[in-house]
Amino acid sequence: MDQNHRRKNLSLTAPFGLYYFAGYMKTGRLLGGFEYLLLLAVLRLDERAYGVTIRCELLERADTDCAIGAIYTGLSRLEQKGFVESWLGEPTAERGGRAKRFYRLTAGGVNVLNETQRAVHCLLDGLSLA
């Protein structure tokens, strides 16, 4: 049996629901669970995706509350990997003259989302999660 097909003995001791998801992509990149959620939120929000709206989307749709700093750190990682791109909007008086940083998916971001979705569906095929 070649090295890619060896089984490893894994022991899962965490209660169901407490997990970390990482999918191995054909591109050789790993996409963690939080990064996956961030990309989905950016995709859903389209041109309105910035830190606060992303946080609200995660809270509303994924029941996940996280610090705004964690969101910006994750977005920075995703931008370094080429999965999102950002730009500065116009400064606003409500923000004390500061501009919002908006985000959108790149073609690479769409590809990694599709690859992750395929991997999850293949792993779930035939399983019953009760």
C-alpha positions in Angstrom: 0.0 0.0 0.0 1.5 3.3 -1.0 2.0 6.1 1.5 -1.1 8.1 0.4 -3.4 5.2 1.2 -2.1 4.2 4.6 -4.7 4.5 7.4 -3.8 6.3 10.6 -5.3 5.5 13.9 -7.1 8.6 15.1 -8.8 9.1 18.4 -11.5 11.7 18.6 -12.1 12.7 22.2 -13.7 16.1 21.7 -17.5 16.1 22.0 -19.4 16.2 18.7 -19.7 19.8 17.5 -16.3 20.9 18.8 -14.0 20.3 15.8 -11.6 21.9 13.4 -12.1 21.4 9.7 -9.2 21.5 7.3 -9.6 20.4 3.7 -6.6 19.4 1.6 -6.9 21.0 -1.8 -5.6 19.9 -5.1 -3.6 23.1 -5.1 -1.8 21.8 -2.0 -3.3 24.5 0.3 -5.2 23.9 3.5 -8.4 25.9 4.2 -9.4 26.0 7.8 -12.9 26.1 9.0 -12.9 29.7 10.0 -11.3 30.7 6.7 -14.0 28.7 4.9 -16.7 30.6 6.8 -15.0 33.9 6.1 -14.9 33.2 2.3 -18.6 32.2 2.3 -19.6 35.4 4.2 -17.6 37.5 1.7 -19.3 35.7 -1.2 -22.7 36.2 0.3 -22.1 39.9 1.0 -20.7 40.6 -2.5 -19.6 44.3 -2.8 -20.8 45.1 0.8 -18.2 42.8 2.5 -16.2 44.6 5.2 -15.3 43.7 8.8 -18.6 44.7 10.5 -20.9 43.2 7.8 -18.9 40.0 7.7 -19.1 39.7 11.5 -22.9 40.2 11.4 -23.2 37.6 8.6 -21.3 35.1 10.6 -23.4 35.7 13.7 -26.7 35.7 11.8 -26.1 32.7 9.5 -23.5 30.6 11.2 -24.3 31.5 14.8 -20.6 32.3 15.2 -19.6 35.4 17.2 -15.9 36.4 16.9 -13.8 39.4 17.6 -13.4 41.9 14.7 -9.7 41.5 15.1 -9.9 37.8 14.3 -11.9 38.5 11.2 -9.3 41.0 9.9 -6.5 38.6 10.7 -8.3 35.8 8.8 -9.0 38.2 5.9 -5.3 39.2 5.8 -4.3 35.5 5.6 -6.8 34.9 2.8 -5.5 37.9 0.9 -1.9 36.7 1.2 -3.1 33.3 -0.2 -4.8 35.1 -3.1 -8.3 34.1 -2.2 -9.6 37.6 -1.5 -8.7 41.1 -2.6 -9.4 44.3 -0.8 -9.9 48.0 -1.6 -10.5 51.1 0.4 -13.9 52.8 0.1 -14.5 56.5 0.6 -13.9 58.1 4.0 -17.1 58.8 5.9 -17.9 61.3 8.6 -19.5 58.5 10.7 -16.2 56.8 10.9 -14.2 60.0 11.8 -13.0 60.4 8.2 -11.7 56.8 8.0 -12.4 54.6 5.0 -13.8 51.1 5.1 -11.7 48.2 3.7 -14.0 46.1 1.5 -13.3 42.5 0.3 -14.3 40.3 -2.6 -13.4 36.8 -3.7 -10.8 36.2 -6.4 -11.0 33.4 -8.9 -8.7 31.4 -6.6 -11.1 32.0 -3.7 -14.0 30.6 -5.7 -11.9 27.6 -6.7 -10.9 26.8 -3.2 -14.5 27.1 -2.0 -15.6 24.7 -4.7 -12.8 22.2 -3.9 -13.6 22.4 -0.2 -17.3 21.8 -0.9 -16.5 18.8 -3.1 -14.2 17.4 -0.5 -16.9 17.7 2.3 -19.6 16.2 0.1 -17.4 13.2 -0.8 -16.5 12.7 2.9 -20.1 12.9 4.0 -21.4 10.6 1.2 -23.0 7.5 2.8 -22.6 8.8 6.4 -25.5 9.4 8.7 -25.0 12.2 11.3 -27.5 11.6 14.0 
